[in-house]
Amino acid sequence: MQSTSTPSRRATLVFGTMSLAALLAANTACAAQAQSATMPAQPVAATGLPPPPPPPADAPEPPLPGAVPAPLPDQGAPVTTQVAVSRFVTNPDGDVDGFLASDGTLVHFPPHMGAQLTAAVRPGDSVQLNGWRDAAGNVQAQRIVDTRSGQQLIDQPPLPDAQPMPPELRGARLSLLNVQGQVARVTTAPRGEPDGVILVDGTVIKLAPPVAQQFTGLLHAGATVSAQGYGTRNPYGTALQATAFGAPGNLRRLYDSVPPTP
């Protein structure tokens, strides 16, 4: 009797195990069917991944090549105007970074594009400007079109592989300069605070904004000023970063220590 009951028990155990596995498989299949019935099917791309969602209906269109992008909130008012180029202006490193228009407007353009600007535009040319006008009336040009030649310049960042000049080499181009003359206009920093002057002859004198606040009596058109500092003089103009500033014969030293002449 014992030998005949053992196979029966084993068969019962095996049958019960198979029934439990079949029940679990059936429950899993039912759950999968229920989930697929409640969730919408996602289209699958050829890569096996679902495609990216479409852009929202109110997404902005990408800008067209050469288009002037919308200004940032603190960038100023957009402007399109036509002016005549009076003279180029330079920074203390000797780069052309804009020009003065015949109506007195100071037009800024990136110094890394100074060579392109001087190649495309000449003093006396009429140019069309697109850009932004700040509170001081200066124009940050985004696009410049020379109406004589039709050449167009658009503000572009430096090339990715362009390496800036090392400070020691940039400083080697600077010379100790002494200048004097009548103020034609006051220059301003991006936030609108005075940061120097341009003389009637086009010389640019740069001052740190905190220093400029000490000379409010001299920072106006028509004042006669004198300055000493380090900068450059080239065919496009003269510019220096002042280390001493004031009225003629009354120069005030601006810093406790002044670097030696390069």
Secondary structure, DSSP 8 states (H G I E B T S, - for coil): -HHHHHHHHHHHHHHHHHHHHHHHHHHHHHHHHHHHHHS------TTSS-------TT------TT------TTS-EEEEEEEEEEEEEE-TTS-EEEEEETTS-EEE--GGGHHHHHHH--TT-EEEEEEEE-TTS-EEEEEEEETTT--EEE-----TT-----HHHHHHT-EEEEEEEEEEEEEE-TTS-EEEEEETTS-EEE--HHHHGGGTTT-STT-EEEEEEEEEEETTEEEEEEEEEEETTEEEE-SS------
